[in-house]
Amino acid sequence: KLATYAKSRKLGDYISSLILRDLDDSSTERKEIGSQVTIAITIGSVEKSKEVLEKLKEGGEIEMTLQETFWSPSYGQVTDKFGVTWQISTHIDDNE
C-alpha cells in the first residue's frame, strides 16, 4: 500500500514540489531515512540548475546526472547529505 502526496508552490523564480510517500509495514521496499520525501524543483535556466545540483551533491550522491529529456532541457536527481532526494528540472519560458 503506497500513498503519495504532492504539493507545488512558486517560490520566487523557482517552482517547488514536495512529494511525500507513505509505505505500510508490510512493504518489502527498502526504507531509509529521508527516502519517503522527494523535493522537485523547476528552475528557469540550465546554468542555475547545474549550480543547484552542485550544491546539493556536497556530501550526497548524484542519482541521475543532468541531461536533456523530452520534458526538460536539463533534468537530474541527487540525494543530499541528509538522504533527501531532489529532482531538478529546467523549464525555459518560450515567451521571454
C-alpha positions as a printed Julia matrix, in Angstrom:
96×3 Matrix{Float64}:
  0.0    0.0     0.0
  1.57   3.24   -1.13
  0.12   6.67   -0.57
  1.6    9.69   -2.31
  1.01  13.37   -1.62
  2.29  16.13   -3.87
  2.04  19.89   -3.48
  3.52  22.59   -5.73
  4.26  26.23   -4.98
  6.05  29.05   -6.77
  8.93  30.38   -4.66
 10.46  33.44   -6.29
 11.99  32.26   -9.56
 11.52  28.57   -8.73
  8.6   26.18   -8.74
  8.96  23.71   -5.9
  7.02  20.49   -5.41
  7.09  18.4    -2.27
  6.31  14.73   -2.8
  5.68  12.57    0.27
  5.39   8.79    0.2
  3.93   6.58    2.9
  4.72   2.85    2.96
  2.87   0.43    5.21
  4.76  -2.06    7.4
  4.14  -4.98    5.01
  6.05  -3.27    2.18
  9.22  -5.03    1.04
 10.61  -1.76   -0.31
 13.75  -0.66    1.49
 13.06   2.17    3.92
 15.82   4.66    4.6
 15.71   7.93    6.47
 14.66  10.62    4.02
 13.54   8.18    1.32
  9.86   9.0     1.85
 10.4   12.59    0.76
 11.27  13.86   -2.71
 11.57  17.55   -3.45
 11.11  18.52   -7.09
 12.16  21.97   -8.21
 11.82  23.62  -11.6
 14.38  26.26  -12.47
 14.35  28.77  -15.34
 17.88  28.22  -16.69
 20.21  25.3   -17.35
 23.13  27.11  -15.68
 21.17  27.7   -12.48
 20.05  24.04  -12.48
 23.74  22.99  -12.65
 24.55  25.33   -9.77
 21.76  23.94   -7.58
 22.73  20.31   -8.33
 26.39  21.04   -7.48
 25.42  22.49   -4.1
 23.06  19.61   -3.24
 25.58  16.91   -4.15
 28.07  18.13   -1.5
 28.14  15.22    0.94
 25.44  13.46   -1.09
 25.23  11.43   -4.27
 24.07  12.1    -7.82
 21.39   9.59   -8.83
 20.99  10.9   -12.39
 23.27  13.45  -13.99
 21.66  16.5   -15.56
 20.58  15.62  -19.07
 18.08  16.59  -21.72
 14.74  14.78  -21.58
 11.59  15.1   -23.64
 10.09  17.41  -20.98
 13.16  19.4   -19.93
 16.4   20.72  -21.46
 18.11  19.71  -18.2
 16.79  17.16  -15.64
 18.62  15.26  -12.91
 18.28  13.7    -9.47
 20.51  13.96   -6.42
 20.27  12.63   -2.87
 21.61  15.2    -0.43
 23.72  14.56    2.68
 20.52  14.14    4.73
 19.17  11.35    2.49
 16.51  13.51    0.82
 16.09  13.06   -2.95
 15.85  16.15   -5.13
 14.53  16.2    -8.7
 15.83  19.2   -10.62
 14.09  20.23  -13.83
 14.69  23.19  -16.09
 11.83  24.97  -17.81
 12.64  27.83  -20.12
  9.64  30.03  -20.9
  9.39  30.44  -24.67
  7.59  33.77  -24.16
 10.59  35.51  -22.6
